[in-house]
C-alpha cells in the first residue's frame, strides 16, 4: 500500500490517560513496521493527552517511547532472522530473538542522543520543568 496513517495511543489506565508506554504492544507495532520495510510510508501520530501530568512531559514521554521501540526494531539483525526463517531454522530464529531482548540498546540510544544534542536519559525532564516555569506558569 502506498502509505499508512498510524494513530498510536494507550487506553486509559490509573496512572495516565493515553500517554504511549514502551510495552509489548508498542514494540510489536514497531517491529511490524521495520520488518515489513514500511517506515518510509508510515506516518505515526501519537495521542498524548493526560489530565494529571504536564502535557509537554506526556508528549515527550510518548514520543521518546515510540522512538525507543523503533530503535529496538531497527537493531534486530533482520537479514539473519530472514535467512533462518527461510531455511526453516525456527529454533535458531527463536534463540536469536530471545537474545536480542537483553542487548544493551540503551547505550546505543544514549550515544545517538549525545550526538544529536538531545538530553540523555531522564535529563529531558529538567528542560521540560524549566519550560514549565518560564513559559507555562505565565499562562495561568
Secondary structure, 3 states (H helix, E strand, C coil): CCCEEEEECCCCCCCCCCCCCCCHHHHHHHHHHHHCCCHHHEEEEECCCCCCCCHHHHHHHHHHHHHHHHHHHHCCCHHHHHHHHHCCCHHHHHHHHHHHCCCCHHHHHHHHHHHHCCCCHHHHHHHHHHHHHHHHHHHC
